[in-house]
Amino acid sequence: MKKILIFLTLSLLATNNLSAKTKKFGNSFTFFNFWLDDNGYNQYLEKDTNGKLKNNLNIKTHPNKWGIHYPSNPNRDSLIYYFYKYQFSHLTGDPNTYQWKQIEVKPSKNPYQFKFNIMEDKFVKKQMKSKGILSYLYYQDGKVLIDEISPKDRLGDFVNNETKLISASMNKSVTSYILGHAICEGYIEGIDSEIDDWPLIKDTLFENQKLINLLNMAAGDQKYVNEFKFNPTSILADTSYEYEVNNIYTTIGLFFKNTKKAKSVYNYNGFITQLLLNYTKYKTGKNYKNLLDKIFQENVKNKYSVNFNELNSSEEYGNGHPMVRMTRFDYLRLAKAIMEDYQKDTCVGKYLKEIHKRRIPKKYNENKNEPEFNRTKSYGGQFHMDYPGLKNKIVFGMGGYGGQAILIDVENSRIVVLNSLHYNNGKYKYSVKKLLLDPIKKGK
C-alpha cells in the first residue's frame, strides 16, 4: 500500500478515464505490479537490474482498448491483469483509470446465513476451467446447491468469498431496485410520475417524461445515444467523450440541450441508468445514504460492505454512478431479497410486479445485437425478461459486460448468479443454455 500512496499525488494530476483507449494512455503496469506486491502475489513478480519491480507475466493488450477487446481470446496472464484493471484499478490511484469516490454500505448487523446442500456439477466445473467465469452460484428452495469459484490455475488465486466484484451493467437492475424502495419510502410518487422537477434536465427530451419510459429504456433518445447503431449525433460517436466519467450536468449540456423526444422504442444504454440513479439521489437528498443502508442492511442483509461509485464532482451536478461492488454471496443475497419481495407482495414487490406487467418488446434482438446472455424478448424496469425457452416463467434477469448474469425465477425460488470477467462469441462463450437457462427451467 505504501508504494501506491507514493504515486497517488502524481496520479491525481493525470487525466483519467474509465475506459480510456490504451493508444492515448498506454498500458503501464506500474500500479498493477504494486497491487500484486501489496496483496502477496509475489510469484508473479521479479526485480529488474535496477531493483525495480516488474511482473513476469505474458500480458497481451489491445492498442486501442482500455478493457478486453470483445472478440479477443486472452491468455491467463492477460486475464490476471484485466482482473486487476476491472476490479481494483479505479481505487489504487492508477493514472490509466478513472478514480472513483466511494459510498460504503457497511455490513448488516444480522447478515443472512445461507444453508447448503452442495452437489457436484461436472459441466459447471468444466466451463470454469476454460471460460472467463469467476464465480457460479445456484440457489433453489432455500439452499445453495452449486458453489464454484474459478480454479486456482485459472483465476481462483484472486477470488474468494470476500472479494468485491464489479456489477458492470447488472447495476441497471440494482438502480431500479433502489428506485423502487425510494417510491415505497415516499420520496417518489410512482413509476408514472413525470420528471418535471429536476433542473438538470430542463429543456431536454427527458423533461416531463414518465419514469416508466426511462425504466424501460424507451425514452425516445435513440438519435442521441445508441449502443447498437452508429449515429453521427450520438454521444458514442464522439470518441473523445465518456459520459460514464462525466456528471449529468456536463453530458446534458453537451449533447441534450433543446432535444426532442422521438418514438418510444427500446434503446438500451447506460446514460439512462445514470439519469435514474441521480434523479433518485436528487429526490432523496440527504437521506440517500440512509436509504441505501436500509435496503442493504435490513432487506438484503449483506455480510460484507457494499460499495457504490461517485464521480469526482459536486453532487448538485449529478455525480452518482450506478456501478456497484459486492461479494459473490452478497449478489445472491440481493437476488434473494428481490425474489422474496415479489413473493411476499411487499410494497417493493408490487413495484416489481408492475414493471413486469409494463415490460416492452426489445425487437433489437431480431438482429442479435445483444450478447446471448442478455438476448431476451422483453425488457421491463431495467431488468431483462422473457428468456428464450422459459415460456410462462416470470424471470427477472440482470446482465453485464463480460458475461455477468443473474437470473431470478420469482415463482419457483430458483436463482443463478454468474460473475464473469470475459465473454465473446468464440472461445470465451460459455453455455448460456446449460449454465443459465436449464437450471431455471428444470431445477436440480
Summary of the structure (lengths in Angstrom):
residues: 444
radius of gyration: 21.3
end to end distance: 44.5
largest distance: 65.8
contacts: 1442
relative contact order: 0.14
helix: 39%
strand: 16%
